[in-house]
Amino acid sequence: MKKKILFVVMDGLGDRGCDMLDGKTPLEYTRTPNLDEFVARGNSGIMDIIAPGVPPGSDTAHLALLGYDPYEVYTGRGPFEAAGIGLIGKRGDVAFRCNFSTVNDRMEVIDRRAGRIKAPETTELVKALSGIAIDGTEILVKEGTEHRAALILRGEGLDPDITDADPHDLRKVATSKGRTGRADHTAAVVNKFVELSHERMKDHPVNVERRKKGLPEANILLPRGAGSFPDMVPFPEKNDMRAACVAGVGMIKGICGICGLDIASVPEVCTGGLDTDMIKKADTALNLLNDYDFVLMNVKASDVSGHDGKAMEKCSVISRLDEMAGHIMRNMPENIVIVFTADHCTPSEVGDHTGDPVPVTIYTKNMIPDDAVKFSEFGCSRGRIGRIRGCDLLRICMDLANRSEKFGA
Amino acid sequence: MKKKILFVVMDGLGDRGCDMLDGKTPLEYTRTPNLDEFVARGNSGIMDIIAPGVPPGSDTAHLALLGYDPYEVYTGRGPFEAAGIGLIGKRGDVAFRCNFSTVNDRMEVIDRRAGRIKAPETTELVKALSGIAIDGTEILVKEGTEHRAALILRGEGLDPDITDADPHDLRKVATSKGRTGRADHTAAVVNKFVELSHERMKDHPVNVERRKKGLPEANILLPRGAGSFPDMVPFPEKNDMRAACVAGVGMIKGICGICGLDIASVPEVCTGGLDTDMIKKADTALNLLNDYDFVLMNVKASDVSGHDGKAMEKCSVISRLDEMAGHIMRNMPENIVIVFTADHCTPSEVGDHTGDPVPVTIYTKNMIPDDAVKFSEFGCSRGRIGRIRGCDLLRICMDLANRSEKFGA
């Protein structure tokens, strides 16, 4: 009988020994009876999300956890940042990161971030750029956080191998050029779009207002980091599973969206921040298991504490994650394969992602026992999973869920 | 001094926790003092035969154990099924799986399996197809189990990229076509062969007799699944070892034969089934070590119990395997590297191959000790071999046997 699969990804959970925790990691320092119960009944190990010593981004990490080889499908930040703010393209699209910037009459950039303008002003400005088509290429724009935005070009014969229109400096706006003849058309479309963005925004009411207030006007949109949307087989088709994602953070939703997972709407109390309601998020994930074969749930709070360098705060997040694990244990269906792990380490004394392996525990009924008893970086390393790669995890779980296909006869 | 190497492959041995064994695996449930002695004196670990979570076939598994990358050399079922019934081709040959089928006067298939005809009738029919050559291509046919057979084309300019003559359904016999111009010649040979098989079999005495009895006639041979024999360096040449295989099952002999191992004849009591005489088989293997550097011995019985879903029966097979291990310990030469492992798991509650790692123990004189004490899925995971891939095993053993070559200076 085929089982369902639940991945609980505790973002940035892994850590290193912290001075203020007597050399222990937050996971070692904190009582985690429920996670430990999963460890005792399941199998544990440590996992190099990408490869030993390589610090993963949240984007590449989730690609690996979903069974893709990030070195193969990660085509640069453009498409994944676009997806991260909800602009999910399709095969053949070319995507860019953009800044709302300020230029003078000679088209010289005088503020690359237009005074860190943000929504709702950027939302208004984006409306002025909607419905544009240039030489048969459809243009999609969406605002991101602060002065950031994403741009997608959709049409025939596009090629991302072009230079940036963003001069990356206080200089004249650059003219995008194709690095090969095949990309000349795409560069031309970008240049026309940049010009058009200036025309449509320079006297926009938002900027008239900003001028009055003495604020830098957001009078141009400057694209950079062109990338194709990757040519990947969607997750549900590749693995023959209906799949959904529960996450509070845009980038995780974007990655899962690109991979073809359905993005569940979560209650407003699941914020993706420190104040998130983890129990409600877990309930959302458990409910989805009624309709889906595979659910990935991401809890961001542990990563936030890591980035902020707050080891003690991370310990208290871990206590709450452990309560969530207990709630899951009491409410999970019987025929399930469940995984507790992280997408990367964010050590509190580093304040950024590192390439240390993350702890991983896999539980399903009647697992062969192992020596691991504590859910931590050290505790899990004693388990019989040993040391695996991030992209191995899904295949292992599919096999335990009786969903794998034999290779050979 | 160079040592000899013996692989003892206990087919389908690995398992998962079984309800009827109090959640234990058959290996954990059964006393195995002799295997445990090898564990205590050797080094142990767990092994992903292909890759984590990938259920191996017996064919791909043995390729990996013999040190080949199955993703590189496994060219589809045709050649390996042919080899499995003893029709071992060589580089450049194109091989097919075939069915003896029944067609009517309009060449429509009315029984794809000719009433599941079997030997000795199929053996007689195959004789009528021997010694055929078509346009300079030599034709080899051999009967398999029941209505199955294998076909090899041998000659210049063959290409396996053709469509099947078998319509896979109750329809008119298909005309094989080259998917590229280079394969047109091969398709033409196949079509002529199919026609010829009909001519030579339709009034064959076997069919005259079947007609009288009201049984479907086996009046045509329909090939499918064309594949080239892989372009692999034979095992003895690649590893500079005289090598032999001891197995009761055709497919294992076929795979080893393709790899260039000599296939030892075994006493009739080594059946490849539950009733096999394992001690006699072990004696055959030990004797071969006088003349060969490497011997692979496969015992099938454990896999049979797993496929049949009989956990208790598997336990009793394991007791006999342990006695065999004791016999080997008492009779093995001193200068030997010996491996006890499985080609894949066949969990009794699943009844088919899974991608769980298999236990592995390597013994030779004076090994560095480790923590493993019990030959089981869990027990071996505590050993210092850690978690390796199937295709790593041979290299590790060759190194322990002082047969490896330095890479560099």
Contacts between the chains, C-beta under 8 A, distances in Angstrom:
chain1	res1	chain2	res2	distance
A	365	B	17	7.9
A	366	B	16	6.2
A	366	B	17	3.4
A	366	B	18	7.2
A	366	B	19	6.9
A	366	B	23	5.2
A	366	B	349	7.9
A	367	B	16	7.6
A	367	B	17	6.3
A	368	B	16	6.7
A	368	B	17	5.9
A	368	B	25	6.1
A	368	B	28	7.6
A	368	B	377	4.8
A	368	B	378	5.0
A	369	B	378	5.8
A	370	B	378	6.1
A	370	B	381	6.5
A	371	B	382	6.8
A	384	B	46	6.7
A	384	B	377	7.8
A	384	B	378	6.2
A	384	B	381	3.6
A	384	B	382	7.8
A	385	B	387	7.7
A	386	B	46	7.1
A	386	B	381	7.3
A	386	B	386	5.5
A	386	B	387	3.6
A	387	B	386	7.4
A	387	B	387	6.8
A	388	B	52	5.8
A	388	B	387	7.4
A	392	B	51	7.1
A	392	B	52	4.0
A	392	B	53	6.5
A	394	B	53	7.7
A	395	B	51	7.2
A	395	B	52	6.0
A	395	B	53	3.2
A	395	B	54	6.3
A	395	B	355	6.9
A	396	B	52	5.1
A	396	B	53	3.9
A	396	B	355	7.2
A	397	B	53	7.4
A	398	B	53	6.3
A	399	B	53	4.2
A	399	B	54	7.5
A	399	B	55	6.5
A	399	B	354	5.6
A	399	B	355	3.8
A	399	B	356	6.8
A	400	B	356	7.9
A	402	B	350	6.5
A	402	B	354	7.8
A	404	B	53	6.2
A	404	B	54	6.9
A	404	B	55	5.3
A	404	B	354	7.1
A	404	B	355	5.3
A	405	B	55	7.2
A	406	B	55	4.6
A	406	B	56	7.2
A	406	B	57	5.5
A	406	B	352	7.4
A	406	B	353	5.4
A	407	B	50	5.8
A	407	B	54	5.6
A	407	B	55	6.9
A	407	B	56	6.0
A	407	B	57	6.2
A	407	B	60	5.2
A	407	B	70	7.0
A	407	B	74	7.8
A	408	B	56	6.0
A	408	B	57	2.3
A	408	B	58	7.0
A	408	B	59	4.5
A	408	B	60	3.4
A	408	B	61	7.0
A	408	B	70	7.0
A	408	B	74	6.5
A	408	B	80	7.7
A	409	B	57	4.4
A	409	B	58	6.9
A	409	B	59	5.4
A	409	B	77	5.9
A	409	B	80	7.0
A	409	B	81	7.2
A	409	B	251	7.2
